[in-house]
Amino acid sequence: MTEFRVCLVTVPDREVARRIAEDIVKAELCACVNLISGIESIYHWQGKIEYGDEILLLIKTQQSCLEALDARIRLIHPYEVYEFIAMPVDYGNDKYLKWIHDSTT
């Protein structure tokens, strides 16, 4: 199993996306966050089907940072129940993975 992770977090708008991204990069909990606009989400919430425009944060980090990263996002994120999913990186450019390693605490 690899130590590197890509995390998915959705947020309601660009202001929240930037606030979270800047905070977690400055805290060295991740090396990089991509903000991907144009996400439309359709989901169950409180017994109804909901529709919403969101921004997806694509976060590159290490396994050892996941708990602190999730806790830090929890402090800022406006949703009562927010998406935080971490997926292992099975393969990557050695130099890029070293950069992730060197950029995170």
N, C-alpha and C positions, 0 to 999 in steps of 0.2 A: 504494500500500500504506500502510495506517495504522500509526502508531507504537504503538498501544495493543494489549494482549494480555490474554486471559483464559487462565489456566493451570489445568489439572486435576491434582490430586495426591491419591491415596488413601492413607489411613493406617489402622492397625489399631484405634485407640481414641481417645476424646476427650482423654485426657491428652497423647498425642503430637500430636494435632491442634492443641490449644491451645499447646503448647510451640513447634511450628513456626510457627503463625500469629503469635504474639506476637513471636517472634524476627525474622521477616522484615518485620513492620510496623515494629518499633522500628528496624531497620536501614534503613528507608526504601527497601526493595527492591520494595515494593508499597504500594498505597493502602489495600487492604481485602482481607480473607479471609473468605469465608462458609464455615461448617462445616455440612455437610449430612449429617445422620445417616440411618440406615436403608438404607444402600447394601448390597446383597448382591452379591458378586462371584463369578463362576464362571469359572475360568481353568485353562489348562494350566500345570503346574509340575513339572519333573523327571519327565516321562513320565506324569503322572497328572492327572486332572481334580480340581481343588480347589474348595472352597466356603468363603467367609468373609464375615463381617460387617465392613464398613469405614465410614469417614467420608470424604466427599469434600471436599477443600479447593478452593474456587473463588476463584482469586487474580486480582486486577485490577492490572495493571502496564503497563510500557512495554517495547518491544523492547530498548531499551538496557540494561535491568536483567536480562534473561533469563539470561545466563551466570552472573552473580553470584548471582542468585536460586537457580538450580539448584545451584550449588556450596554455597551456604549450607544448603539443604535436605538435600543429600547428607551433610553433617556431622551432622545430627540424626536423619534418617530411619532407622528400624530395619530396613527391608527391604533385602535384598541387591540386588534389582532393583526399583526403585520407579517408579511412574508419574509422569512429568513431561511433560505435553503442553501446548504453547502454541498458541492459536488467535488469528488476527487479529480485531480488532473492526472491522467494516466501517462501522458507523454507531453513534452514541451521542449522548446529550444533551450539548450543548457545555459546559455548566457542569460536568457530571459528569466529562467527559473532561479538562477543565482541572484539576479537583480531583485526578484521578489523576496528571496531569502535575506539579502542584505538590507532591504528597505523596511523590513518588519522586525518588531521586537520579539 
